Amino acid sequence: MPVRPRVLVVDDEVGVRRALERGLAAEGMEVVSAADGDTALRAALTGAFDVVLLDIMLPGLSGYRVLQRMRAEGVRTPVLMVSAKDGEVDQADGLDLGADGYLVKPFSFVVLVAQVRALLRRGSAELARRRLRLGELVVDRAVREVSWAGVPVPLSPREYAVLDVLAGRAGSVVTKDELLRTVWGDEQAATRNAVEVYVGYLRRKLEAVGAGEVVRTVRGHGYLASAGDLDASLGPAVKRR
């Protein structure tokens, strides 16, 4: 099955987000959306996306600030700024901060898709070099494949996204709310229970290949991915399930 590019759509206008979600999904892409700058930044910093479509005028952090923080944290995910701000200075500011492209609203969806595909091609070489390793566990972000000691671990797109976030922050606790925002985005039907369910699915598949200790529960906090001994400061709060 071909790998589906993963796109983060950031826009506070519901109609725009929904239209982009439907349109990009029809083009064979997996879409996660965010309605404000703070949610967008948390999602973008995971590095779990191939392209970010980023509006400028957002509740909370502005698109400029989100982009600035991404680049400051070393996240090189291609960013296409999509904004009604059509001044030359606005476009120059976005590009100077590290945007890879700038599209003015209203825009042609055909042109947007063409720009997204161009950014996907541009980012593919860097993506191919990115692998997350937790001991014998390898998360290959180039092809979104997971293996344990060379044995493939077949995961659904959602299970992979959960593991990608946890592995990307290995050794740090990720809360259920953070997983919910990053993996499920603005899906109205998603709940914290969905996080528990998919972590359960993920664990069962990891256990099947002998990697059952990779994802731990930190009572009262969330989940943690680790390849070896855990920080003693976490103490008895850490458990396997």
C-alpha positions as CSV (number, residue, x, y, z in Angstrom):
1,M,0.0,0.0,0.0
2,P,1.5,3.4,-1.0
3,V,2.5,5.7,1.9
4,R,0.1,8.5,2.4
5,P,1.7,11.9,2.9
6,R,0.7,13.5,6.3
7,V,-0.4,17.1,6.2
8,L,-1.1,19.4,9.2
9,V,-3.7,22.1,8.2
10,V,-3.8,25.1,10.5
11,D,-6.6,27.6,10.0
12,D,-9.1,29.1,12.4
13,E,-11.9,29.2,9.8
14,V,-13.9,26.0,10.1
15,G,-15.0,26.1,6.5
16,V,-11.5,26.4,5.2
17,R,-10.2,23.6,7.4
18,R,-13.0,21.3,6.4
19,A,-12.6,22.1,2.7
20,L,-8.9,21.4,2.8
21,E,-9.4,18.2,4.8
22,R,-11.8,16.8,2.2
23,G,-9.8,18.0,-0.8
24,L,-6.4,16.8,0.4
25,A,-7.9,13.5,1.5
26,A,-9.3,13.0,-2.0
27,E,-5.7,13.6,-3.2
28,G,-4.5,10.7,-1.2
29,M,-3.2,12.6,1.8
30,E,-3.8,12.0,5.5
31,V,-4.9,15.3,7.1
32,V,-4.8,16.5,10.7
33,S,-6.1,20.0,11.5
34,A,-5.6,22.6,14.2
35,A,-7.6,25.8,14.8
36,D,-5.2,27.8,16.9
37,G,-1.5,28.5,17.1
38,D,-0.8,26.7,20.4
39,T,-2.3,23.4,19.2
40,A,-0.5,23.8,15.9
41,L,2.9,24.3,17.5
42,R,2.5,21.2,19.7
43,A,1.6,19.1,16.7
44,A,4.3,20.5,14.5
45,L,7.1,20.0,17.0
46,T,6.5,16.3,16.9
47,G,7.9,16.2,13.4
48,A,5.2,13.8,12.5
49,F,4.1,15.7,9.4
50,D,5.4,15.9,5.8
51,V,4.0,19.4,5.1
52,V,2.3,22.1,7.3
53,L,-0.3,24.5,5.8
54,L,-0.1,27.4,8.1
55,D,-2.4,30.5,8.3
56,I,-1.0,33.6,9.9
57,M,-3.9,35.1,11.8
58,L,-4.7,32.6,14.5
59,P,-6.0,32.5,18.1
60,G,-3.1,32.3,20.5
61,L,0.2,32.1,18.7
62,S,0.3,33.7,15.3
63,G,1.4,31.6,12.3
64,Y,4.6,33.7,12.2
65,R,5.3,32.7,15.8
66,V,4.5,29.0,15.2
67,L,6.9,29.0,12.3
68,Q,9.6,30.8,14.2
69,R,9.4,28.3,17.1
70,M,9.4,25.3,14.7
71,R,12.6,26.5,13.1
72,A,14.2,27.4,16.4
73,E,13.5,23.9,17.7
74,G,15.1,22.4,14.6
75,V,11.9,21.1,12.9
76,R,12.5,21.3,9.2
77,T,9.1,20.2,8.0
78,P,8.2,22.1,4.8
79,V,5.7,24.9,5.6
80,L,3.4,26.6,3.1
81,M,1.9,29.7,4.5
82,V,-1.7,30.3,3.4
83,S,-3.1,33.7,4.3
84,A,-5.3,36.6,3.3
85,K,-2.4,38.9,4.1
86,D,-1.3,39.7,0.6
87,G,1.3,42.4,1.1
88,E,4.8,42.0,-0.1
89,V,6.1,42.6,3.4
90,D,3.9,39.9,4.8
91,Q,5.1,37.4,2.3
92,A,8.7,38.4,2.8
93,D,8.3,38.1,6.6
94,G,7.0,34.5,6.2
95,L,9.8,33.5,3.9
96,D,12.5,35.1,6.1
97,L,11.2,33.2,9.1
98,G,11.7,29.9,7.2
99,A,8.5,29.3,5.2
100,D,9.0,27.3,2.0
101,G,6.1,28.9,0.2
102,Y,3.4,31.5,0.5
103,L,-0.1,31.3,-1.0
104,V,-2.6,34.2,-0.8
105,K,-6.3,33.6,-0.1
106,P,-8.5,33.1,-2.0
107,F,-6.4,30.5,-3.8
108,S,-6.9,27.9,-6.4
109,F,-7.1,24.4,-4.9
110,V,-5.3,23.0,-7.9
111,V,-2.4,25.4,-7.3
112,L,-2.3,24.6,-3.6
113,V,-2.1,20.8,-4.3
114,A,0.7,21.5,-6.8
115,Q,2.6,23.5,-4.2
116,V,2.1,20.8,-1.6
117,R,3.3,18.1,-3.9
118,A,6.4,20.2,-4.7
119,L,7.2,20.6,-1.0
120,L,6.7,16.8,-0.5
121,R,9.3,16.1,-3.2
122,R,11.6,18.7,-1.7
123,G,11.3,17.2,1.8
124,S,11.6,13.6,0.7
125,A,15.4,13.5,0.8
126,E,15.6,14.8,4.3
127,L,12.7,12.6,5.5
128,A,14.5,9.6,4.1
129,R,17.4,10.2,6.6
130,R,15.1,10.4,9.6
131,R,14.8,7.3,11.7
132,L,13.9,7.0,15.3
133,R,15.6,4.2,17.3
134,L,14.6,3.0,20.7
135,G,16.9,0.0,21.2
136,E,15.7,-2.7,18.8
137,L,12.7,-0.6,17.8
138,V,13.0,1.4,14.6
139,V,10.5,3.9,13.4
140,D,11.3,4.8,9.8
141,R,9.6,8.1,9.1
142,A,10.6,7.9,5.4
143,V,8.1,5.1,4.7
144,R,6.1,5.1,8.0
145,E,7.2,1.6,8.8
146,V,8.1,0.1,12.2
147,S,10.3,-2.9,13.0
148,W,11.6,-4.6,16.1
149,A,14.9,-6.5,15.8
150,G,14.3,-6.5,12.0
151,V,10.8,-7.9,12.3
152,P,8.1,-5.6,10.7
153,V,5.4,-4.4,13.1
154,P,2.2,-3.8,11.0
155,L,0.4,-0.7,12.3
156,S,-2.7,1.2,11.2
157,P,-2.1,4.8,10.3
158,R,-3.5,5.9,13.7
159,E,-1.4,3.4,15.6
160,Y,1.7,4.6,13.7
161,A,0.9,8.2,14.5
162,V,0.6,7.5,18.2
163,L,3.9,5.6,18.3
164,D,5.6,8.3,16.2
165,V,4.7,11.0,18.7
166,L,5.8,8.9,21.7
167,A,9.0,7.8,20.0
168,G,9.7,11.3,18.9
169,R,9.6,12.4,22.5
170,A,11.3,9.2,23.9
171,G,12.1,9.5,27.6
172,S,9.5,12.2,28.2
173,V,5.9,11.8,29.3
174,V,3.2,12.6,26.7
175,T,-0.2,13.3,28.1
176,K,-3.5,11.9,26.7
177,D,-4.6,15.4,25.8
178,E,-1.3,16.0,23.9
179,L,-1.8,12.8,21.9
180,L,-5.4,13.7,21.3
181,R,-4.6,17.1,19.9
182,T,-1.6,15.9,17.8
183,V,-3.0,12.7,16.4
184,W,-6.7,13.4,16.2
185,G,-6.6,17.1,15.7
186,D,-10.0,18.8,15.6
187,E,-12.0,15.6,15.1
188,Q,-15.1,16.2,17.2
189,A,-15.8,12.6,17.9
190,A,-12.4,12.0,19.4
191,T,-12.1,11.6,23.2
192,R,-9.4,10.7,25.7
193,N,-10.9,7.2,25.7
194,A,-9.9,6.9,22.0
195,V,-6.3,7.5,23.1
196,E,-6.4,4.7,25.6
197,V,-8.0,2.4,23.0
198,Y,-5.3,3.0,20.4
199,V,-2.5,2.8,22.9
200,G,-3.9,-0.6,23.8
201,Y,-4.0,-1.6,20.1
202,L,-0.4,-0.4,19.7
203,R,0.8,-2.3,22.8
204,R,-0.7,-5.6,21.6
205,K,1.1,-5.3,18.3
206,L,4.4,-4.5,20.0
207,E,4.0,-7.3,22.4
208,A,3.4,-9.7,19.5
209,V,7.0,-9.1,18.4
210,G,8.6,-8.9,21.9
211,A,8.5,-5.1,22.3
212,G,5.9,-4.9,25.0
213,E,8.0,-2.8,27.3
214,V,8.5,0.1,24.9
215,V,5.3,2.0,25.8
216,R,4.7,2.6,29.5
217,T,1.9,4.3,31.4
218,V,2.8,7.0,33.9
219,R,0.0,7.0,36.4
220,G,-1.9,10.3,36.5
221,H,0.2,11.8,33.7
222,G,0.2,9.9,30.4
223,Y,2.5,7.7,28.4
224,L,6.2,7.3,27.9
225,A,8.3,5.5,25.3
226,S,11.6,4.2,26.4
227,A,14.2,1.7,25.1
228,G,15.8,0.9,28.5
229,D,15.7,1.7,32.2
230,L,13.4,4.6,33.1
231,D,14.4,7.6,35.1
232,A,14.2,6.6,38.8
233,S,12.6,9.9,39.6
234,L,9.4,8.7,38.0
235,G,9.4,5.9,40.6
236,P,6.3,3.7,41.1
237,A,4.2,6.0,38.9
238,V,5.5,4.2,35.9
239,K,3.9,0.9,34.9
240,R,3.7,-1.2,31.8
241,R,0.0,-0.7,31.3
